[in-house]
Amino acid sequence: MELDAAINTLLVPAISELFVWGGREALRALVGKATLWTLLGALSIALPVALLAVPLLALFGRDFGAGTSTLRILLIGQVVAAGAGSQLYLMTMTGHERKAAILLVSSAVANAIFSAALIDSMGSIGPAVATTTTLALWNWIMVSPSGGVWDCFPVCSRPSDGHSGPGGELHAIAEVQLLNERS
C-alpha cells in the first residue's frame, strides 16, 4: 500500500542514522511506532475496501464481481505485511541486505510456485491464497528471532530502558535530533 511507502520514505534515513550512531533503543522505538502507524493506515484502507468490495468492483463491470473473494484475501495479506513492520528496510539499511535479498527472492519463488500449483484447483482465488500465505510467511520469517531482523539486532527485540510504549517515539525523535546536532 502507498501509505507504507510514504512512512518508509521518512523512516529509512533515520534507520541508517540511528544504526550508525548506535541508537538501538531509539531505533526500536521508532520502528515500532512506524509499524503501528502503517498497520493503522492499512486497516483504515483495507476494511472499507473489503466491506465495499462488491460495489467497488462493479464499477469496472459486472464480471469483476467474481473477484470479491480474491480482493479480500489479498487485502488480508497487505494488512499482515503492514503489521510486520519495516523489517526489509531495517535489514537493507544496516548492512544485512544480502540476507534480506535471499529472503525476498525465496519468497517470490515460493509465491510463483504456490500460485501455479493452486490456480488449477482454486481458480483466481488460488494465487491470492498463495500470495497472502507467502507474504505472511516471509514477514513472519523476517520478524522471527531466529531468521530475520531481530537475529541481526538482538537488542531491538526486547525493551530494556523504559522507552517503549507511549512516549517512546518522543525519545527516538529526540535521539535523532541529538545525533543530527553531533554531526
C-alpha positions as CSV (number, residue, x, y, z in Angstrom):
1,M,0.0,0.0,0.0
2,E,1.2,3.5,-0.7
3,L,0.9,4.6,2.9
4,D,3.6,2.0,3.8
5,A,5.9,3.5,1.1
6,A,5.3,7.1,2.5
7,I,6.1,6.1,6.0
8,N,9.2,4.1,5.0
9,T,10.4,7.0,2.9
10,L,10.6,9.0,6.1
11,L,11.9,6.1,8.2
12,V,14.8,4.9,6.1
13,P,17.2,7.8,6.7
14,A,16.5,7.6,10.5
15,I,17.2,3.8,10.4
16,S,20.5,4.4,8.8
17,E,21.5,7.3,11.1
18,L,20.4,5.6,14.3
19,F,22.2,2.4,13.4
20,V,25.5,4.2,12.5
21,W,25.4,6.2,15.8
22,G,24.4,3.2,17.9
23,G,20.9,4.3,18.9
24,R,19.5,0.8,19.1
25,E,16.7,1.6,21.6
26,A,15.7,4.7,19.7
27,L,15.7,2.6,16.5
28,R,13.5,0.0,18.1
29,A,11.1,2.7,19.3
30,L,11.0,4.4,16.0
31,V,10.4,1.2,14.0
32,G,7.7,0.2,16.5
33,K,5.9,3.5,16.1
34,A,6.2,3.4,12.3
35,T,4.8,-0.2,12.3
36,L,1.8,0.9,14.4
37,W,1.1,3.8,12.0
38,T,1.5,1.6,9.0
39,L,-0.8,-1.0,10.4
40,L,-3.5,1.5,11.4
41,G,-3.3,3.1,7.9
42,A,-3.5,-0.3,6.2
43,L,-6.6,-1.2,8.3
44,S,-8.2,2.1,7.6
45,I,-7.9,1.4,3.9
46,A,-8.4,-2.3,3.8
47,L,-11.6,-2.5,5.9
48,P,-13.7,-0.1,3.8
49,V,-12.4,-1.7,0.6
50,A,-13.2,-5.2,1.9
51,L,-16.7,-4.1,3.1
52,L,-17.4,-2.3,-0.2
53,A,-15.7,-4.8,-2.5
54,V,-18.8,-5.7,-4.4
55,P,-19.9,-2.2,-5.4
56,L,-16.3,-1.1,-6.0
57,L,-15.6,-3.9,-8.3
58,A,-18.9,-3.5,-10.1
59,L,-17.7,0.0,-11.2
60,F,-15.3,-1.9,-13.5
61,G,-18.1,-4.1,-14.9
62,R,-20.4,-6.9,-13.9
63,D,-17.8,-9.7,-14.4
64,F,-15.4,-8.1,-11.8
65,G,-17.8,-9.0,-9.0
66,A,-16.3,-12.5,-9.2
67,G,-13.1,-11.1,-7.8
68,T,-14.5,-10.1,-4.5
69,S,-13.1,-13.0,-2.5
70,T,-9.7,-12.6,-4.3
71,L,-9.6,-9.0,-3.4
72,R,-10.4,-9.7,0.3
73,I,-7.8,-12.4,0.5
74,L,-5.2,-10.0,-0.9
75,L,-6.2,-7.3,1.5
76,I,-5.6,-9.6,4.4
77,G,-2.1,-10.2,3.1
78,Q,-1.4,-6.5,2.9
79,V,-2.6,-5.9,6.5
80,V,-0.4,-8.7,7.7
81,A,2.6,-7.2,5.9
82,A,1.8,-3.8,7.3
83,G,1.6,-5.2,10.8
84,A,5.0,-6.9,10.5
85,G,6.7,-3.5,10.0
86,S,9.6,-2.2,8.0
87,Q,11.9,-5.1,8.5
88,L,13.1,-5.2,4.9
89,Y,14.3,-1.6,5.1
90,L,15.8,-2.2,8.5
91,M,17.9,-5.0,7.2
92,T,18.9,-3.3,4.0
93,M,19.9,0.0,5.7
94,T,22.0,-1.7,8.3
95,G,24.3,-3.9,6.3
96,H,22.1,-7.0,6.1
97,E,21.0,-6.5,2.6
98,R,22.3,-9.9,1.4
99,K,20.1,-11.8,4.0
100,A,17.2,-9.6,3.1
101,A,17.6,-10.2,-0.6
102,I,17.8,-14.0,-0.1
103,L,14.6,-13.9,2.0
104,L,12.8,-11.7,-0.6
105,V,13.9,-13.8,-3.6
106,S,13.0,-17.0,-1.8
107,S,9.5,-15.6,-1.0
108,A,9.0,-14.6,-4.6
109,V,10.0,-18.0,-5.9
110,A,7.7,-19.7,-3.4
111,N,4.9,-17.4,-4.3
112,A,5.3,-18.2,-8.0
113,I,5.4,-22.0,-7.4
114,F,2.4,-22.0,-5.0
115,S,0.4,-19.7,-7.3
116,A,1.0,-22.0,-10.3
117,A,0.1,-25.0,-8.2
118,L,-3.2,-23.5,-6.8
119,I,-4.6,-21.8,-9.9
120,D,-5.8,-25.1,-11.4
121,S,-7.6,-26.3,-8.3
122,M,-8.9,-22.9,-6.9
123,G,-9.1,-20.6,-9.9
124,S,-8.3,-16.9,-9.3
125,I,-8.5,-17.4,-5.5
126,G,-5.5,-19.9,-5.7
127,P,-2.9,-17.3,-6.5
128,A,-4.5,-14.9,-3.9
129,V,-4.2,-17.5,-1.2
130,A,-0.6,-18.3,-2.3
131,T,0.4,-14.7,-2.3
132,T,-1.2,-14.0,1.1
133,T,0.4,-17.1,2.5
134,T,3.9,-16.4,1.2
135,L,3.6,-12.8,2.2
136,A,2.6,-13.8,5.7
137,L,5.3,-16.4,5.9
138,W,8.0,-14.1,4.6
139,N,7.0,-11.4,7.1
140,W,7.0,-14.0,9.9
141,I,10.5,-15.2,9.0
142,M,11.7,-11.5,8.8
143,V,10.5,-10.7,12.3
144,S,11.2,-14.1,13.9
145,P,14.0,-14.1,16.4
146,S,16.0,-16.8,14.5
147,G,15.6,-15.7,10.9
148,G,15.3,-12.0,10.3
149,V,15.6,-8.6,11.7
150,W,16.0,-9.5,15.4
151,D,18.6,-12.1,14.6
152,C,20.7,-9.2,13.2
153,F,19.7,-6.8,16.0
154,P,19.0,-8.7,19.2
155,V,18.9,-5.6,21.3
156,C,15.9,-4.3,19.3
157,S,13.7,-7.2,20.2
158,R,13.5,-6.6,23.9
159,P,12.7,-3.3,25.8
160,S,15.3,-2.5,28.4
161,D,15.3,1.1,29.2
162,G,11.6,2.0,29.5
163,H,11.4,3.9,26.2
164,S,8.9,1.5,24.7
165,G,5.2,2.2,24.6
166,P,3.6,5.7,24.9
167,G,6.3,8.4,24.7
168,G,9.0,6.0,23.3
169,E,8.7,7.7,19.9
170,L,9.5,11.0,21.6
171,H,12.7,9.6,22.9
172,A,13.5,8.3,19.4
173,I,12.9,11.7,17.8
174,A,14.9,13.4,20.5
175,E,17.8,11.0,19.9
176,V,17.7,11.6,16.2
177,Q,17.8,15.3,16.8
178,L,20.7,14.9,19.2
179,L,22.6,12.8,16.6
180,N,22.0,15.4,13.9
181,E,23.5,18.1,16.2
182,R,26.6,16.0,16.7
183,S,27.3,15.7,13.0
